[in-house]
């Protein structure tokens, strides 16, 4: 019999972005998806954005997500408009009482914050509750070997991800991974999503501290790992 989902995981909002690069202070959002999943991982609502980031999309980024500068300029909404809509979409899901799943949340939320500042928009303040399957998986199965990319973790939990690096596919897969984790480890997780959010803050800090200690010991004595979560 399939274990029951904890109440907080029965309906989850999901969010992901595709971008021009990996530096959250400089990269721009090119595409994004916000969706709402039901208890079986089915998509109940879905909202997609294609943005004209206002800068050239490097070929290395286009090779990952398939969106070129030409496509973004021809079909994308202007960045300030798109960013405002994405902010409103995330806020709406939280206001409706749905936790928002973001795999490696500090990347997407730090980037979204930088875009908000760049375009003179108002950041809504603390976004909570956020569910980050990367942090939770590391906490509950910390000694498992192998990569912790979304593709690898989705495969570990038996979640299909046929088109990795598509914002919609990644967001939905991350939500289904969160539900798989909730089914497997529900008794070990806080039952209240706000408490789960608070727990992840501590887990992320401890994970960063452990990684920093490892890197300083084996590779770089001056290495610093930032453990701020859910954004930096």
Buried (B, 14 or more C-beta within 10 A) or exposed (E): EEEEBBEBBBBBBBBBBBBBBEEBEEBBBBBBBBBBBEEEBEBEEBBEBBBBBBBBBEEEBBEBBBBBBEBBEEEBBEBBBBBBBBBEBBBEBBEEEBBBBBBBBBBBBBBBBBBBEBBEBEEEEEBBBBBBBBBBBBBBBEEEEEEBEBBEBBBBBEBEBEEBBBBBBBBBBBBBBBBBBBBBBBEEBBEBBEEBBBBBBEBBBBBBEBBBEEBBEEEEEEBEBEBEBBBB
